[in-house]
Structure formats: C-alpha cells, structure tokens
Amino acid sequence: MLNVAVKAARAAGNLINRAALDVEAVRINQKQINDFVTEVDHAAEQAIIETLLAAYPGHGILAEESGSEHGAKDSEYVWIIDPLDGTTNFIHGFPFYCVSIALAVQGKIEQAVVYDPTRNDLFTATKGRGAYMNERRIRVSKRVRLNECLISTGFPFRPGDNFKNYLGMMSDLMPKLAGMRRPGAAALDMAYVAAGFTDGFFETGLNPWDMAAGSLLITEAGGLVGNFTGEADFLDQKECMAGNPRVYGQLVSILGKYSKFASAGEKATLRQQAPAEAAEAEAEAEVAEDAAKGEDAPF
C-alpha cells in the first residue's frame, strides 16, 4: 500500500513541478478570504485518486477539494489526501509546499507519505515500522531545553480565526525559544519535526488532511502528537501540537490553557505547572551536559 501511495504522491508532484515553471499562468480561485485553490490542486488530487482507486477500488477517499465524493462510502480503508498543502506558497513561487497522503484503517492512520516536489524529499511511514526520509531512517530531535529549540507554527488567516488567542500563545512561547518559524504547509512542518529539523509544532484551524500523514511520521519517529492538552485523539479537533517527548510535555504546559478542550480547572492547573515543568527540563538538560563533559574530560 505504501508503494502505491508513493506512486500517487510522485504523480501529483510531477504535475505541481510542471505548473511551477509558469505559475503566473495557473488559474486561481478563492474558497474564502485568504484561502485559495488552483487548477493544480484539482489536477493533483485527481491524479492521486485515480492511482489509489486503480489499485484499491474498494477503498474510501477523503480529499481536501472533493471531500468524500470518490471511492467507497462504507470502507474501513480510507485514504486522506491533501494534493497541495501550501497553495498560497505555491501561487507566490515560495518553495515550501507538499503532497500529503495517509491511509486510515478503521480510523487509525497506518500509512503515510509526505512528498516535497521542490526538493524531491520523500517522507514515508508505516505503522510499527518507523519513519523515513528518502529511505533513511529518521528520528525526532533530542533537545530538551526550550531555549535551544526551533518550533514551527501556522498563523491564523481565515475570517473568524482567534487572532487574540494566537497572539497570547506566541507571547507566552516565543521568549522561551531559540526561534519560531511559520513556513506555511502544516504537513511538511510535521514531517520536519519527525526528521528532527525542528523540535516541535503547533497550529489551530487544521483539518484531517493537513495532519493525518504527518502525525504518523512523528509517532513512528519517536515523537508525540495530540491536541494542546496532550490528548491523542485530535484529528477532528482542529488543533495540533507535536514534538519530541520532552518538548511536547513543555508545550502542553504552556499552550494547554489555550485549548478549546481544556476546562477552567485544567487551565488553572496548567498555568501553575508551566514554570515547574520548564525548570525541571532545564535541570535535566544541565545534568546531561555535565555528564557529557565528564565523559570527555581527560584523566
């Protein structure tokens, strides 16, 4: 199944790369304010669906542009597809976008492909078999101190998004970090967490096709993913947070109070826990550094 998903992702990537040669000629429509779709999104999605259903005609499809209109409606096998994650980047010629394909079996993600056509980087994962980038095994980063960490996110951009809430999250988190990035394609952001290029990720307003493949990449690379309160059942909750285990715990303590799923009591508890957990992580990092220095010291 993974090989078929890779074939579908590469077919979509080829269409995207050809269109990128003359992006000014691409027809663009606006689904809502600041939310775009192009003829390339539709063509890439169609190529993916045709490839998947040719191999597995009895499977279901959940795709960003066409929803569930293709494939079997009652299958326990459902392909979750984002044909071009980062459309706004694509139409501006900003080279950070990807194809995302995941397979859910009875609601659990078991196969994942994220393909970056601009760099020809292929991220894959099969449940229980690890995560890979270009056939090389990948792992999440080992950093534990937030002040050494690079965290990616996505800014709100739709009408009705809670800008004030996001500014609060950034205000709480940014002073504690080495840096924050907003590349603009959640699936690729999550693949970068899996590969250890960044140490964590958070965003609200996401849909299942934004997160499904990336979530399996992260867990198979040794990381954690869930909503802002740390709950693992998050795909339909429109909020996502991920990172290596130590960073993830600290992000929960800082961002959990901003979750729409946190009760008033939980929010108060998380506010109290945040300073203590951050201090604990700092102490653990210092112990690890001292141990490393001791190992390197000459006798």
N, C-alpha and C positions, 0 to 999 in steps of 0.2 A: 504493500500500500504506500509506503514511503516513497518508493521509486516512482510510482505514478504521480504522486503529489509533486515530486521534484520536477518531473517532466512537464507538468502543468504550470508550475511556477516559472520554469525557464521559457516556456512558450509565451507566457504573459510578459516576462521580462524582455524578450526579443521585440515584442510589439511596442513596449514602452521605450526601449532604446531607439528604435527607428523613429518614433514620433518625436523624441527629444532632439533629434537632429534639426528639426524645423518646428520648434514648439510654438512659434508665432502663428503657425497655420492650424493649430489644433482648435477645434470648436469647443467652447466652454459654456456651460450653463450654471446657474446658481440655484442650489436646492433651497437655501435660505441665506440670510445675510452672512457673509464670510464663510459659507460652506459650499464648495464648488464641486462640480462633476464634469468630466470631459468625455469626448468620444473615445478616448484612450481607456478610461475606466471601464466603459461598457465593452469595448473590444477585448480588453484583457480578461474581464470577467467571463465573457462568452468563451474565450479560448480555454480558460481553466475548467469551466463547467463541461464543455464538450469532451475534454480529455478525461476528466474524472468519470463522467457518466458512460463514456465508451468502455471504460474498464469495469465500472461498477454501476450498472443501470438500475439496480435496486436500492441504491443509497439515496439519502436525502441531501439537500443543499440549503444552506443559509448563507446568502451573499449580501454584501453591503448594498448593491444597486438594485438587485432583482428580488431580494428577500427570499421567500420560500417557494417561488412560483415554478422552480425547476426541481426535478428529482422526485423520489418517492416521498409522500407526505407522512407515512407512518413507520419509516425505517428506524431501527435503533442505531444505524450508522449515519451520521450527519456531518458533511463537510462544511466548515465555517470559513468563509472566504472574504478577504479584502484584496481586491485586484490591484489597487494602487493606494497604499497608505502614505499620505503626504502629498495629496493632489495639489494643494496650494504651493508647496515647494516646487513640484514638477512644473506647474504653469509659469513659474518665475525663473525656471532654469537653475534653481537651488538644488544641488545634487544630494538630497537626503530624502529618499522615499523607497518603498519596497513593496513586494508582493507577499501576502501572508495567507497561508493555508493551514488549517488544522482539521483533524478528524476526531469527532466526539463519538464514543461508543457507549450507549446507554447514559449519556450525559457527562461522561468523563473523557477528557482530552487524552488521546493515545498516540497521535502522530502530529508532528509539527514541522512546517517549513516556512522560513522567512528568507526571502531572496532579495538582495540588493543588486539591481541590474547595473547601477553606475559603477560599482566596484567588482562586480561578479563574485560577491561574497554570498555563500550559501550556508545558512544555519539550519540544522536539522535535529530532530529528537524523536525517539520512540520511547514510550513509557517503559521504565525499567532498564533501559539500555544506554542511558547517558545522552549528552548533548554534544554536537559537533559543529565546527565552523570549517568549511572546505575540507571535510573528512578528518580534521584534527580535533581531538577531544578538548572540550573547554570546561572551565570551572569558574564560579563566581570569585570575586576578589577576596583577599584575606584581611583587608583593612578593618580595624575596629574603632579607630578614633574618627569621629565625625570631622574634626578639623583637618584631616588628611583625605577626606572623601569628596568625590565628584558625583553629584546627584543630578539626574535629568528629570525633567517635568514637561508638562504642556500647559500653556497659559489658556485661560478661558477666552473664547472668541465668539460665542453664539449669543443672540439675544436671550435674556433670562438667566444666563450664567451668573453665578455669585462671585462677582469680582472682589467684593469686600472680603469675603471669606478667604479667597486665594491670596489676597494681599496679607492677611493675617498669617497664613501658613508660611509665606515667604519671609515675612518679618521675623517669625519665630525660628525658622530654619536656617536662613542664609548666613547669619553671623556665626553659626556653628560649623560651617562647611569650608572646605578648600575652594569649592566653586559649585555653581549651579548652571545647567545648560538646558536650553529649550530648542532641540533640533527640529521637531515638527512632524515626527512619524512614530507613534507610540509602539507599533510592533517592532520597529528597528531599535528604538530606545530599549525595549525589553531584551532584545537579542544582545545588545551591548552590555546589559547587566549580566546576562548569562556568560558572556565571554570575558567578564572582568574589566572591560574598558571603562565602565562606570560602576559605582558601588551601590547605587540604589536608584529608584524611580518612583514617582507618584504622579497621579493625574485624576481629575474628575471628568465626568461627561463622556466616558468611553462606552463603546458598545462591544458585544461579544467578539465581533470580527476584528476589533482593534487589539484584543488581549489574548485570545484563545491560544494561538501558536506560541506567542512569547511566554505565556505562563508555563507551558510545558518545558520550553527551553530552560527557563530559570530553575524550575524544580529539579530537572534532570542534571543541571549544572551545580546542584548543591545549595541553591538559594531558596528563599521563601517568597510567596506571593499571596496577597489577600486584599481585603479592603482596609481602610485606615485604622480600624480597630483590631486588625490582625485575623479576622475570620476568613477562612479559606474558600467559602462558597460566595464568590464575588462577581462572577461573570455577568450577571444580570443586574448588578447594583450600581453601575455607572461610576464606580471609583475603584482605583487600583493602586497598590503600593507593593514594591518589591525590593529585594536587596539580599546581600549575604546575611546569614543569620544574625550576626551581632549588630549590623547596621539596621536590619529590619526591626529588631526589638527597640532600638533607639528611635526610629522613625515612628513606630506605633506610639511611643510615649510622648512624642512631640505633636504628631498630627492626628492622633486618635480623637482628640476633643473636637476636631473639625468634621468628623464623620457624621453624616445624617443618620447613621445607625447607632450612634452612641447615646445612651441615656444621660440625663443630667448628672446622675450619681457617677457614672463611668467617666464623664468629662471631668468632674471634680477630682476623681481618683487619678486620672491620667495627668492632670495638672500638677498634682503632688508628687507623682512618681518620676516625672521627667528629669528634674535636677539630680535625683538619686541615681537613676539609671545611667545618666550621662557621666556622672562621677565614677560609677562602677566601671564603665567601659574604659575611661581614661586610666584608672588604676590598673586594669588588666593589661592595657597596652604598655604601661610603664614597666610592669613585671616582665612582660615578654621581651621588651627592649633590653632590660637589664640582663636577662638570661642570655640573650644573643650576644651581648657584649662579653659576658663571662666566658661563653664558648670560644670567642675569638681571641681572648686575652692570652698572651704568651706566658709560659711557665719557666 
